Amino acid sequence: MAEFLNMNGYGFYIWSAYGAALTIFIALALATLYKSFRLKREQRLLGKD
């Protein structure tokens, strides 16, 4: 298992890249959900169901 995680000495770079990509994907998903809820709230407040 340690060899797999180490990936011939490049493990740090590979796993940090996966971590950065995952962080960006999660941030984008949360931003999209936030905007969706905000737009629905604005429509409800304006009376446009």
C-alpha contacts under 8 A as a table, 3 or more apart, distances in Angstrom:
res1	aa1	res2	aa2	distance
1	M	4	F	5.14
1	M	5	L	6.38
2	A	5	L	5.15
2	A	6	N	5.98
3	E	6	N	5.01
3	E	7	M	5.98
3	E	8	N	7.13
4	F	7	M	5.25
5	L	11	G	5.82
6	N	9	G	5.48
6	N	10	Y	6.42
6	N	11	G	4.36
6	N	12	F	7.26
7	M	10	Y	5.41
7	M	11	G	4.81
8	N	11	G	7.04
9	G	12	F	7.57
10	Y	13	Y	5.58
10	Y	14	I	6.21
11	G	14	I	5.07
11	G	15	W	5.81
12	F	15	W	5.42
12	F	16	S	5.92
13	Y	16	S	5.24
13	Y	17	A	6.09
14	I	17	A	5.18
14	I	18	Y	6.32
15	W	18	Y	4.99
15	W	19	G	6.07
16	S	19	G	4.88
16	S	20	A	6.06
17	A	20	A	5.08
17	A	21	A	6.14
18	Y	21	A	5.17
18	Y	22	L	6.08
19	G	22	L	5.10
19	G	23	T	6.10
20	A	23	T	5.08
20	A	24	I	6.24
21	A	24	I	5.15
21	A	25	F	6.19
22	L	25	F	5.10
22	L	26	I	6.14
23	T	26	I	5.22
23	T	27	A	6.13
24	I	27	A	5.05
24	I	28	L	6.12
25	F	28	L	5.14
25	F	29	A	6.18
26	I	29	A	5.10
26	I	30	L	6.14
27	A	30	L	5.17
27	A	31	A	6.07
28	L	31	A	5.08
28	L	32	T	6.12
29	A	32	T	5.14
29	A	33	L	6.23
30	L	33	L	5.10
30	L	34	Y	6.05
31	A	34	Y	5.07
31	A	35	K	6.17
32	T	35	K	5.23
32	T	36	S	6.13
33	L	36	S	5.06
33	L	37	F	6.18
34	Y	37	F	5.27
34	Y	38	R	6.07
35	K	38	R	4.97
35	K	39	L	6.06
36	S	39	L	5.23
36	S	40	K	6.21
37	F	40	K	5.12
37	F	41	R	6.10
38	R	41	R	5.08
38	R	42	E	6.21
39	L	42	E	5.06
39	L	43	Q	6.20
40	K	43	Q	5.12
40	K	44	R	6.16
41	R	44	R	5.07
41	R	45	L	6.16
42	E	45	L	5.11
42	E	46	L	6.16
43	Q	46	L	5.11
43	Q	47	G	6.16
43	Q	48	K	5.07
43	Q	49	D	6.42
44	R	47	G	5.09
44	R	48	K	5.81
44	R	49	D	5.84
45	L	48	K	7.68
